[in-house]
Structure formats: structure tokens, C-alpha cells
Amino acid sequence: MRTFPDFPRFVLSSFISALSHNRTNNCIWELTYRCNARCDICSYWRNPTDAEMELNLADLRVGLDKIYQSGCRFVNFSGGEPTLRDDLEDIISHASGRGFWTSIVTNGSLLDRHRIDQLKKAGLDNLFVSLDFVDGQKHDELRGIDGLYDKVIDSLIYLGEKFTTGHRTAGILCVISKLNSDVLKELVELAKKLRVYIVFQLYHNRKTQEKAFNADEVLEIAAALMKLKKSHWNLISSKVYLARMVDYRDNTLPTCFAGIKYFSIDPYGYLHPCVDLPSVGHVLRDDISVIRAPQALEFVRKCSGCWYCFRGEADVSFSISGCVNKIFQHGRIILSNCVKRDA
């Protein structure tokens, strides 16, 4: 578990990684492509990994040590469905003990109050559950799991009561698509009622090759979310991320830092400049610097772009003002958590 002296050390270390030209800062580690959901907006479940071929715990520990030495300070464990890994708590414990800020995103189907307690005990810092609608039937239909909505709500209640203490954040990750762009305000208000946080991410057709889900009227969506952010303490998507949603649709986004400041690792251990780009090396066999080799950066240059949280929220940190903004926002989160405890 973290102690108070850990925080200034982490802030300084991540500040250096964010601003240094030769250090990575963020990693999204896809632990598995197995998934028990059948989401219309994702296709990973159609091509699951074989559990026997995924990196085992020992190799994951070696890989985590290696990327930490490269300067990486934030690691987001995802999937597929990461909670299908029975060793998830051991993975998080090692990462947290090494000094990473740890996060997972889950569909919530395998969460219960005991497992939330175990993840917190392991040292998890952020835990976000996918939720797309305030209508339970619509959410269950989109995700392909009967009864999932009720299970997610129960987990969110417990996360608000027991997980969001001190520096920790937990709550809803909502993927904005054509299907739910009219209920975003209701989702923010639901999160506030449950005393948890909420972040938003635009749907991108890279996961399905299906453009029919692309959100319409992104200008209006971004403006509405910016307005909601002013009045809802629990909407923690950054102002910069929300404002640049419009730039994404207009193809005027700044240069992508994939391969330079953030990168991805797949369940087999292969290194990618981004989750949607080809592999360029292996975490156990190659130096992490291969993600910024000419071939890797050429993949990035040719990419048509996205506006995932992994890209946009990370971008905010790559300037002194952005780093300061992140520090102040997290200070506000800590204060909000304290207020919730006292309420």
C-alpha cells in the first residue's frame, strides 16, 4: 500500500518522464483478448487469445520491471476482459509495488464486493467500469450479458462507498457513440448520485470497422460535456480532452505521441506503438526503445488518428502547464474523496 512519501516521489518521477524526450510515460497492457461480453462496439471477443499462450505472471513481472526502467509510470491493464485473469491481483500488486500508477477498465461482470476489496488491497489506483446507458435493458443488449447493468450498479455503489478513498478514482467509463449520445447528461448525474467519477471516450471504428456507431454532432456533445464539467465535480475528463473532440472530427488534432510517450503491449508480450498498430518488438526480448524506431513511427505517421482517452488524456501531461493541471485535478479528487467520507 502507498504511504504519503510515495506521492511526491511519484509526482516528480512522472513529471520527468512526461517532459523528457527519451522516456516513455504511459503503457496500456492488454492482458488478454478473452472476453465474456459480446459488445457491438468492439470485436476483440471474436478473436480471443488462448490463455496458455498469454504471458504468465513471472514474465509479466519481468516486463513490468523493464518498462518501469524505460521511464513508464502509468500502466492501464485492459483486455478483452482483464478480470478473467485469476492472477490480476498479483499483477497489480507487483506493478504498484514497483512504483506504477495502476488502472483497469472492466465490463464489471466478474466484479463483486470481495474482489473490489482484493483489487484495492493489491494497490490498484483507478478502477473504471464500462456503462453506456441509464436504461439497463439497452446496456445489457449492447454488451451481450443479461443482468449486467444491475451488477454494474451494485459495484459502482460499493466503489463509491469503499474504494474511492485517498487518491483513488473509480466509476464509469462511457464510450460515446451514435447509440447513447443523447443520454450523456443522465449518465453524469447517475455517477454523481452513486458518488463515483465518470470519464468519456469517443467510439472509434478501428475496433469493429463499423462507422455506423460514430457519434453525430460532436461539436454539440463536446460543448454539453464542457458545461456539465463546470457543475459536476465527478466528471473528470480533462477540459483539453473534451475540447479536442471537435478537432478530432475536423482532422486538426496535434501530432500523436504513440511510440514516443505512450505505447501498448498485447497479451503475448508484443510491443506496439498503439493498440491499433502492428507490433514492432517483444517486451522480453527487445529494448523498449523499439517502439520509437523509424518503422514504428512510420506506422504512427500513416495512421488516420483516434481520440481514445489513452491518447488524449496522456497528451495533456506533456507540458509543464498540463502537468500542473493534472496535479491540481488530482488534488481536487483527494479533497472530494475526503468530503465524501465526511458526508
C-alpha positions as CSV (number, residue, x, y, z in Angstrom):
1,M,0.0,0.0,0.0
2,R,1.2,3.5,-0.7
3,T,2.4,5.8,2.0
4,F,2.4,9.6,2.0
5,P,6.1,9.9,1.0
6,D,5.3,7.8,-2.1
7,F,3.3,10.7,-3.6
8,P,5.9,13.4,-4.0
9,R,8.3,10.8,-5.4
10,F,5.8,9.6,-7.9
11,V,4.8,13.1,-9.0
12,L,8.4,14.1,-9.6
13,S,9.2,10.8,-11.4
14,S,6.2,11.0,-13.7
15,F,6.8,14.7,-14.3
16,I,10.3,13.9,-15.5
17,S,9.0,11.0,-17.7
18,A,6.3,13.2,-19.2
19,L,8.7,16.0,-20.2
20,S,11.8,14.0,-21.0
21,H,12.5,13.5,-24.7
22,N,13.8,9.9,-24.3
23,R,11.4,8.4,-21.7
24,T,8.0,6.8,-22.1
25,N,5.3,7.7,-19.7
26,N,2.1,5.6,-20.3
27,C,1.5,2.0,-21.2
28,I,-1.7,0.2,-21.9
29,W,-1.2,-3.5,-21.3
30,E,-3.8,-5.8,-22.8
31,L,-3.6,-8.8,-20.5
32,T,-6.0,-10.9,-22.6
33,Y,-8.2,-10.8,-25.6
34,R,-10.6,-13.2,-23.9
35,C,-13.9,-11.6,-23.1
36,N,-17.3,-12.9,-21.7
37,A,-19.2,-9.9,-23.3
38,R,-20.3,-9.6,-26.9
39,C,-20.2,-5.9,-27.3
40,D,-21.5,-4.5,-30.6
41,I,-18.9,-1.7,-30.4
42,C,-15.9,-4.0,-30.0
43,S,-14.7,-7.1,-31.9
44,Y,-11.9,-8.4,-29.6
45,W,-14.2,-11.2,-28.3
46,R,-14.4,-12.6,-31.8
47,N,-10.7,-13.4,-31.8
48,P,-9.9,-14.4,-28.2
49,T,-6.4,-15.4,-27.0
50,D,-5.6,-18.9,-25.7
51,A,-5.0,-18.5,-22.0
52,E,-2.0,-20.9,-22.3
53,M,-0.3,-18.5,-24.7
54,E,-0.7,-15.3,-22.7
55,L,2.3,-14.1,-20.8
56,N,2.4,-15.8,-17.4
57,L,2.8,-13.9,-14.1
58,A,6.6,-14.4,-13.9
59,D,7.1,-12.9,-17.4
60,L,4.7,-10.1,-16.7
61,R,6.8,-9.2,-13.7
62,V,9.9,-9.1,-15.8
63,G,8.1,-7.0,-18.4
64,L,6.8,-4.5,-15.8
65,D,10.3,-4.0,-14.4
66,K,11.6,-3.4,-17.8
67,I,9.1,-0.8,-18.8
68,Y,9.5,0.9,-15.5
69,Q,13.2,1.3,-16.2
70,S,12.3,2.9,-19.5
71,G,10.6,5.7,-17.6
72,C,7.0,4.5,-17.8
73,R,5.0,5.4,-14.7
74,F,1.3,4.8,-15.7
75,V,0.1,1.3,-16.6
76,N,-3.5,0.6,-17.6
77,F,-4.4,-3.1,-17.6
78,S,-7.1,-3.9,-20.1
79,G,-8.4,-6.6,-22.4
80,G,-10.5,-8.2,-23.6
81,E,-11.8,-8.5,-20.0
82,P,-8.9,-8.2,-17.6
83,T,-10.8,-9.7,-14.6
84,L,-10.8,-13.1,-16.4
85,R,-7.1,-13.3,-15.3
86,D,-7.1,-15.1,-12.0
87,D,-3.7,-13.5,-11.3
88,L,-4.8,-10.0,-11.8
89,E,-4.4,-9.0,-8.2
90,D,-0.8,-10.4,-8.2
91,I,0.0,-8.4,-11.4
92,I,-1.4,-5.2,-9.9
93,S,0.5,-5.8,-6.6
94,H,3.8,-6.2,-8.4
95,A,3.1,-3.1,-10.6
96,S,2.1,-1.0,-7.6
97,G,5.0,-2.1,-5.5
98,R,7.4,-1.3,-8.4
99,G,6.0,2.3,-8.4
100,F,3.4,2.4,-11.2
101,W,0.1,4.2,-11.0
102,T,-2.2,1.3,-11.9
103,S,-5.6,1.3,-13.6
104,I,-8.1,-1.2,-15.0
105,V,-11.2,-0.9,-17.2
106,T,-13.7,-3.7,-16.9
107,N,-17.2,-4.6,-18.1
108,G,-17.9,-5.3,-14.4
109,S,-19.4,-8.8,-15.0
110,L,-16.9,-10.5,-12.7
111,L,-16.7,-7.8,-10.1
112,D,-18.2,-8.3,-6.7
113,R,-17.6,-6.6,-3.4
114,H,-14.9,-9.1,-2.3
115,R,-13.0,-8.7,-5.5
116,I,-13.1,-4.9,-5.3
117,D,-11.6,-5.2,-1.8
118,Q,-8.9,-7.5,-3.1
119,L,-8.0,-5.2,-6.0
120,K,-7.8,-2.2,-3.6
121,K,-5.6,-4.3,-1.3
122,A,-3.3,-5.1,-4.2
123,G,-2.7,-1.4,-4.7
124,L,-5.0,-0.5,-7.6
125,D,-5.3,3.2,-8.1
126,N,-8.1,3.5,-10.7
127,L,-11.0,1.2,-11.4
128,F,-13.5,2.1,-14.1
129,V,-16.5,0.1,-15.2
130,S,-18.0,0.4,-18.7
131,L,-21.5,1.8,-18.7
132,D,-23.3,3.0,-21.8
133,F,-26.9,3.7,-20.9
134,V,-29.0,4.6,-17.9
135,D,-31.5,2.1,-19.3
136,G,-30.5,-1.4,-18.0
137,Q,-32.0,-3.3,-20.9
138,K,-30.2,-1.3,-23.5
139,H,-26.9,-1.7,-21.7
140,D,-27.3,-5.4,-21.4
141,E,-28.3,-5.8,-25.1
142,L,-25.3,-3.8,-26.2
143,R,-22.9,-5.7,-24.0
144,G,-24.5,-9.1,-24.6
145,I,-24.8,-10.1,-20.9
146,D,-28.2,-10.5,-19.2
147,G,-28.3,-8.8,-15.8
148,L,-25.0,-6.9,-16.3
149,Y,-26.5,-3.5,-15.7
150,D,-27.7,-4.4,-12.2
151,K,-24.3,-6.0,-11.3
152,V,-22.5,-2.8,-12.6
153,I,-24.7,-0.6,-10.5
154,D,-24.1,-2.7,-7.3
155,S,-20.3,-2.5,-8.0
156,L,-20.5,1.3,-8.5
157,I,-22.3,1.8,-5.2
158,Y,-19.6,-0.2,-3.4
159,L,-16.8,1.6,-5.3
160,G,-18.2,4.9,-4.2
161,E,-18.5,3.8,-0.6
162,K,-15.3,1.8,-0.1
163,F,-12.8,2.2,-3.0
164,T,-12.7,6.0,-3.6
165,T,-10.6,6.8,-0.5
166,G,-7.5,9.0,-0.5
167,H,-6.1,9.3,-4.0
168,R,-8.1,6.6,-5.7
169,T,-10.6,7.1,-8.5
170,A,-13.3,4.8,-9.6
171,G,-16.5,5.0,-11.6
172,I,-17.9,4.9,-15.1
173,L,-16.1,4.8,-18.4
174,C,-18.7,5.7,-21.1
175,V,-17.9,5.2,-24.8
176,I,-19.8,7.9,-26.7
177,S,-21.4,6.6,-29.8
178,K,-24.4,7.3,-32.0
179,L,-26.4,4.9,-29.8
180,N,-26.1,6.9,-26.5
181,S,-25.1,10.5,-27.3
182,D,-28.5,11.7,-26.1
183,V,-28.1,10.3,-22.5
184,L,-24.7,11.6,-21.5
185,K,-26.1,14.1,-19.0
186,E,-28.2,11.4,-17.4
187,L,-25.0,9.2,-17.1
188,V,-23.1,12.1,-15.4
189,E,-26.0,12.6,-13.0
190,L,-26.2,8.8,-12.3
191,A,-22.5,8.8,-11.5
192,K,-22.9,11.8,-9.1
193,K,-25.8,10.1,-7.4
194,L,-23.7,7.0,-6.9
195,R,-20.8,9.2,-5.7
196,V,-18.3,8.0,-8.3
197,Y,-16.4,9.6,-11.1
198,I,-17.1,9.4,-14.8
199,V,-14.9,9.7,-17.9
200,F,-15.9,9.8,-21.6
201,Q,-14.3,8.4,-24.7
202,L,-15.4,8.7,-28.3
203,Y,-16.2,5.4,-30.1
204,H,-13.7,4.7,-32.9
205,N,-14.4,2.2,-35.8
206,R,-10.9,0.7,-35.5
207,K,-12.3,-1.9,-33.2
208,T,-15.1,-3.0,-35.4
209,Q,-14.5,-1.4,-38.9
210,E,-18.1,-0.2,-38.5
211,K,-18.6,3.5,-38.9
212,A,-22.3,3.4,-38.2
213,F,-21.7,3.9,-34.5
214,N,-19.7,7.1,-34.9
215,A,-21.2,9.9,-32.8
216,D,-23.0,12.7,-34.7
217,E,-22.9,16.4,-33.7
218,V,-19.6,16.1,-31.9
219,L,-19.4,19.9,-31.5
220,E,-22.7,19.9,-29.5
221,I,-21.6,16.9,-27.5
222,A,-18.2,18.5,-26.5
223,A,-19.9,21.8,-25.6
224,A,-22.5,20.0,-23.5
225,L,-19.8,18.0,-21.6
226,M,-17.8,21.1,-21.0
227,K,-20.8,22.7,-19.5
228,L,-21.5,19.7,-17.3
229,K,-17.9,19.6,-16.1
230,K,-18.4,23.1,-14.6
231,S,-21.3,21.9,-12.4
232,H,-20.4,18.3,-11.7
233,W,-17.3,17.5,-9.6
234,N,-17.3,13.9,-10.7
235,L,-16.8,14.5,-14.5
236,I,-13.0,14.2,-14.5
237,S,-12.3,14.1,-18.3
238,S,-10.0,17.0,-18.8
239,K,-11.1,20.2,-20.5
240,V,-8.4,19.8,-23.1
241,Y,-9.6,16.3,-24.0
242,L,-13.3,17.3,-24.2
243,A,-12.5,20.4,-26.3
244,R,-10.3,18.5,-28.8
245,M,-13.1,16.0,-29.5
246,V,-14.2,18.6,-32.1
247,D,-10.6,18.8,-33.5
248,Y,-10.7,15.0,-34.0
249,R,-13.8,15.2,-36.2
250,D,-12.2,18.1,-38.1
251,N,-8.9,16.2,-38.6
252,T,-7.0,19.0,-36.9
253,L,-5.5,17.1,-34.0
254,P,-1.9,17.7,-32.9
255,T,0.8,15.1,-33.6
256,C,0.2,11.8,-32.0
257,F,2.8,10.7,-29.4
258,A,2.2,7.0,-29.8
259,G,5.6,5.2,-29.7
260,I,7.2,8.3,-28.2
261,K,5.4,8.9,-24.9
262,Y,2.9,6.0,-24.8
263,F,2.7,2.5,-26.2
264,S,0.9,-0.8,-25.9
265,I,1.7,-4.4,-25.0
266,D,-0.5,-7.2,-26.2
267,P,-1.3,-10.5,-24.2
268,Y,1.6,-12.3,-25.9
269,G,4.1,-9.6,-24.9
270,Y,4.5,-7.9,-28.3
271,L,5.2,-4.2,-28.2
272,H,3.0,-1.8,-30.3
273,P,3.3,2.0,-30.7
274,C,-0.5,1.9,-30.1
275,V,-3.1,-0.8,-29.5
276,D,-4.3,-0.4,-33.1
277,L,-0.9,-0.6,-34.8
278,P,1.3,-3.5,-35.8
279,S,3.9,-4.9,-33.3
280,V,7.5,-3.8,-33.6
281,G,9.2,-6.0,-30.9
282,H,8.7,-8.1,-27.8
283,V,8.9,-6.8,-24.2
284,L,11.0,-9.8,-23.0
285,R,13.4,-9.9,-26.0
286,D,13.8,-6.3,-27.2
287,D,14.7,-2.9,-25.8
288,I,11.6,-0.8,-25.2
289,S,13.1,1.9,-27.5
290,V,12.0,-0.2,-30.5
291,I,8.6,1.5,-30.2
292,R,10.2,4.7,-31.4
293,A,12.3,3.1,-34.1
294,P,11.7,4.5,-37.7
295,Q,9.4,1.7,-38.7
296,A,7.2,2.1,-35.6
297,L,6.9,5.9,-36.1
298,E,6.1,5.4,-39.7
299,F,3.1,3.3,-38.6
300,V,2.0,6.2,-36.4
301,R,2.6,8.8,-39.2
302,K,0.3,6.9,-41.6
303,C,-2.5,6.4,-39.0
304,S,-5.6,8.4,-39.6
305,G,-6.0,9.1,-35.9
306,C,-8.3,8.4,-33.0
307,W,-9.4,10.2,-29.8
308,Y,-9.1,7.5,-27.2
309,C,-8.6,8.6,-23.6
310,F,-5.3,6.8,-23.7
311,R,-4.1,9.3,-26.3
312,G,-5.9,12.5,-25.4
313,E,-5.7,12.4,-21.7
314,A,-2.0,11.5,-21.8
315,D,-1.3,14.4,-24.2
316,V,-2.4,16.8,-21.5
317,S,0.6,15.8,-19.4
318,F,3.3,16.6,-22.0
319,S,3.7,20.2,-21.0
320,I,4.5,22.0,-17.7
321,S,1.1,23.6,-17.7
322,G,-0.6,20.2,-18.4
323,C,1.4,18.5,-15.6
324,V,0.4,21.2,-13.2
325,N,-3.3,20.9,-14.3
326,K,-3.2,17.1,-13.7
327,I,-1.7,17.7,-10.2
328,F,-4.4,20.2,-9.3
329,Q,-7.1,18.0,-10.6
330,H,-5.9,15.0,-8.6
331,G,-5.7,17.3,-5.5
332,R,-9.3,18.1,-6.1
333,I,-10.1,14.4,-6.3
334,I,-8.4,13.7,-3.0
335,L,-10.3,16.6,-1.4
336,S,-13.6,15.3,-2.9
337,N,-12.9,11.8,-1.6
338,C,-12.3,13.3,1.9
339,V,-15.6,15.3,1.7
340,K,-17.4,12.1,0.7
341,R,-16.1,10.3,3.7
342,D,-17.2,13.1,6.0
343,A,-20.7,13.5,4.4
